[in-house]
Amino acid sequence: MGGLTGTDRARRTAADHVDVAIVGAGILGCVTARETLARFPGASIAVIERDAVAAGASRRSAGLHFPRGSSAAVRAMAEHSERYYRTLKEEDPALPIFGLDTTVVAATAGADRLAEHYLPGTLHRTDRLPHGPAGRVHLPEGSGAWQVDGGQYADVHALTQCLAAQLRPAVRFLEGTRVVTVDSRPDGVGLALSSGATLTASKVLLAPGPWLKETAWQPWTAGLGLRVKKVVALHVERRPRPTDGAVVFEDDDAFLLPVHHRGHWLFSYTCAQWDVRPDGTDHCLTPVELAEARSVLDRFAPELVPLCTTGRVFCDAYSPDRVPVVRPVDDFMNVIFAGAANGSGYRLAPAIAADAARLLCPTTVPRSHP
């Protein structure tokens, strides 16, 4: 067989080089691709995913958003993300993002501290019992209820798929493709792929979710001080009513969410199993996890405990100060890490993506107008 023609070589060279390569096609990776195109129209972008789009943590995310943050930095990120998702929904009403009444339950003695954690003007004390499954949620003694403005939830797996579909005319998606090595040089980054191909990029974004210890980038992520924690949520087998909303149990870092598109409720609690491996995690509930979650739920909705026999298990990356990390990690400022959303990947993804896009494209190129 003959060799490549000059035209073939030119086409292959163009195909093997991109302006930006994004490793990870979860909600963060896809929103970052969208933000990068907004800052740099016409940029060549490749999104590389070891599985399928949104098959990792985004597939199992609860998708709850509310205007909260334990620090000023995270509150600012939550506010940015709320505006972003609202605009996204206005531009495409068919996207699986749904407004949601939300109630916070917390000890009345900590009301001042509670107000500090929510965006100004979004928290309102109420005498009504919190939203919940047919009135099954009760206020423990010494607790109060607050209504929260700006709550919503999304089918994160479906939303990410929708965003990827919108991006595909302008963005290359390399699914079922693992990054084997990352070679950072002054003039760019070389990516060796499991398919045998090599891709070069001017800039690379690492958005691996909990897969922090992949050989290709572990030397860089090891110095970030990040840890991986197991995330566990129970499925409450009761169909939510159309008007049902979410209940956030502030002091327990837990919540009840009506998952309308699946026909059941979800109860998320804080599982304290740290330093787990995403690929080594069995995505099945253990008796210990089931008992722990039920004991938390029993304080607020004991009638629901017998309905909790199934659930979902996955992992997420956490930062030491609970603020997501977006920063260059190589010597040449060509490889950017973004993530460690501390269990709030969907809620904070647009803000993290905006910071990442600014590092990937320091200079905004104005969109051309016809």
N, C-alpha and C positions, 0 to 999 in steps of 0.2 A: 504494500500500500504506500502511496505517496505521502510526503510530509505535509504539514500545514502550509497553506498559501499565505502570502503576506496579509491579505484581508482577514483570513481566519485567525492569524496570530494577533492582529490588532483587536479583533472582536474578543478573543480569549483574554488578552491582556486587560481590556476594559472591564470584562466580566469578573476578573480575578482581583480587581482593585475597587475599593469603595471609599467614600469620604468618611463614613461612620459605620462601624460594626457594633451591633448591640447583642450581647450574649444573654439570652433569657427572654422568652416570649410570654411572660406573664403580664398582668395588668400594668406593672411598672415599665417593662420593656416596650410594650405597645404604645403606651401614652408618651414615653420618651421619644419614640420614633415620630409620633405625631407632632410633638413639640419641636423636635429638631427640624422637621420639614417646615414648620411655621416660621422658625427663625432663619432657615437657610433653604428657601424654595429651590428645587432642582438638585439638591444634594443627593448623591447616591448612597443609599442606606441598605444594609443587610442585617436582618434579625436572625440570629442563630439559636436554635432550640433543640436540646438533647432529646425531647419527646415531641409532643404536639403542642400547638398554641394553647396556652392556659391549662396545661395538663399537670402543673405542679401545685403550689400552694393556692394559686388563683382558682383552681378547680374546687377546692374545699372551703374557700373563704366564706364567712357568713355574710360579708358585704354590708355591714351596718356602718352608717356614717352619722355622727352627731358632733356638734361644735365644741369639742372638749380637748384639753391638753393639759398635762401636768406641769408644763413650763410655758413661758411666753413664746418660745420658739415653736413649740408644737402647736400652740393655739393659733399662731400666725399661719402655720402650714394647713391646719384644719380649715381656717377661713378661706384660704386660697383654693383649697380643694372643693369646698362647698360651692364657691362661685363657678369653678371650672365645670363641675358636674351639672350645675343648673343650666349653664350655657349649652353644654353638650346635649342635654335633654331638650332644650328649646330648639336647637338646630335640627334634631332628629327625634321627634316624640316617640318613635317606635323603639328606641333603645330601652333595654330592661333595667331602668332606674326608676324607683318608685318612691314618692313622698310617703312619709310615715310619721304618725303621731308618736311621740316619745315621752315617757315619764321616767324621772330619776327618783329612786328611793334611797334615802340616806339618813343618818342620825341627825336629829334636829340640833344637837349640841355642836355639830360641825358645819353649820349652815354658812358661816363666813368663809371657811376654807373651801367649801363646795362652790360658792360663787366665784372664787378666784380661778377655778379650773375650767370655767365655761366662758365663752365669748360674751362680752358685755351685752346685756339686754336680751339674752336668749333664755334665761332661766326664770320661771314664774312659779311662786309657791301656790299650791292648790289644795283644796280640802277634798277633792275627788280622789277616790281610790285610783291607783295607777291603771293604765291600760293593761289588759292581760287576757288570758284565755277565759272568756265567759265569767269574769269576776273572781277567778280562782286565786289571784294574787292578793295577799294580805299584808298590811303594814305592821311590822313588829313593834312592840312597845318602844317608845323613844324615837321612832322614825317618822319622817315626813315625806311628802311627795311634792315634786316640782315638775311642771310641764316644760318641755324644751322645744324651742323653735329650730327649724332647719334639719330635722331628722329625715333620713331616707335610707333605703337599702337597695342593693343591686344583685342581680344574678351575675356574679363577677365572671364566671366561666363564659356565659353567653355574651356578656358585654365585651369581654376581651376578644372573643371570636368576631364580634361585629366590628370592632375597631380594626382588627387585623384585615378583615375583608375590605374595609374602606381604604386601607393603606396599600393593599397588594398592587394596584396599578403603578404605584410609585416606589414601593419598597420590596426588596427580595426577602422572602421567608425561607430559611433553610431548616426545615423540620427534620426530626430524626437524625440530627447531626451533632456530634459532640466536639467540643474544642479540645484538642489533644495537647497543644502547646501554644503559648503566647510569647512571642519574641518582640520585645519593645526596643526600638531603635530611635535615634534622633529624627529620622525621616519618616517614621510611622511604625506600624505594628504588623507583624506577620502572625497569622493564625493557621496552624496546621489542623485540619479537620478529620474526623473519623472516616469520612468518605474517601480519603486519600487526596483530596484537593487542598490547595493552599490559598488562603485569602489574605490580601494585604489591605490595611485601612490606615487612613490618616489619624483617626481617633477610634478608640474602642471603649465602650461602656460595658462594665461587668454588672449585670443585674441578676445574680444567680439565686436570689432568695436564700433558702437555708443551705444550699449546696456551697458552703464556704470553703470546704477542704478539697475541692477538685484539684488534681495535681497541677493543672495548667496555671492556676492562679493562687494556690494556697500560700506560696511564699509571700505574696503581697497582702492577702487578707489576714494572715496570721498576726500581723502587727497592729491590726485595728482594734483588738480587744473585744471582738464580737463573740457571742455564744449562741448556741442553737437550743431552743426549748420546744418541748412537745406541746401541741395545742389540742385540746379535747373539747368536744361539744356533744351534748346528748340531743337526740331527736325525740320530741314529745309528740306522741301519736294522737293529736287532737287537731282537727281541721280549724284553722283560724277563720274568723268572720271577716268580711271585707273591711269593716271599720276597726278591727283590732290593730293596736300599735305595739311598739317595743317598750320594754321595761328594763332600765339599767339599774343594777344594784351597786351603787357607787362604792360603798365601803368594802364590798367583797370582790370587786373587779369582775363582775359577772353580768349577764344579761339574758333576757328572754326575747326572742325575735320571731314574729310570725312570718314564716317562709311561704308566702301565698302561692308562689308558682310551683311549689312542691307539695302543698297540701298538709303541712305539719308545722309545729313550732320547733325552735332550736334553743337549747339552753347552753350557753357558753360559760365555763368557769375557769379559774386560773389553775392550770396543772403545773406543778412545780418540779417537773422532771427536766433537768438541764443536761447540756452537752450530749445530746442524742445525735445520731447520724440519720439524715433523711432517707438514705437508701437502706439503712438497717432497721428502720421503724416499721413495725407491723401495723398496718392501718386498721387495726381492730381494737375495740375496747377491751380492757382487762377488768377483772372483778374489782381491783383496787380503784381504778379510775371511775368506774361506775358508782362505787360506794361513795367516793369523795364528792363527785358531782351531785349525787342525790342528797347528801348531807347538807350541802349549801342550799339546794333548791327547797329542801324540807322546811327551812326557816321562813320561807316566803310563800310557798305554794305546795303544801303537803299533799293536796289532792292530785297533783300532777306527777308525783314521784312514781307511782305504779305504772304510769304511761311511758316511762323512760327506760327502754331496754336496748335501744340501738343508738348509733351516733356516728361521728366522724373523728378521725385522728390524723394529724399531720404535724408539721414543724414550721417554725419561723425563726429568723435571726433577730437577736436583740443586742442593742448597744449598751455600754456601761451607764450612760446618763439618760437613756431612754429617748434620745433624739436621733432620728435617722442620720445615716452617714452618707455624705456625697462629697467625694474628694479624689484627687489624683493619687495613684498608688505606685506609679513607676518613677524612675529617675528623670524621664523626659516629659512628664506631664501629658503623655499620650493615652494612658490607660486610666479610666475613671471608674471608681466603685460607687454604686448607688444601692442603698437598701438598708437592712436592719431596721425595719419599720416597727418592730416591737409588737407584732400582732395586729398592726393597723395598716397593712399594706394597701388595701383598697382605699381606706379613709384618707391616707396621706399621699397616695401615688401621684396625683397631679402636681403637688408642691415639690415632691422629690424629683419628678421628671423635669420640672421647670429649672431647678438648680442644675440638674445633670445636663440639660440642653445648653445652658449658658456656658458650661465648661467645654462641651463638645463643639460649640459654635460661638466663640467669644464675641464675634462681630455679627450683628443681625443684618441680613441682606433683605432690603425691602421687597415686598411682593410686587411683581409687575402688574400693571392694570391695562386691560385692553383699551 
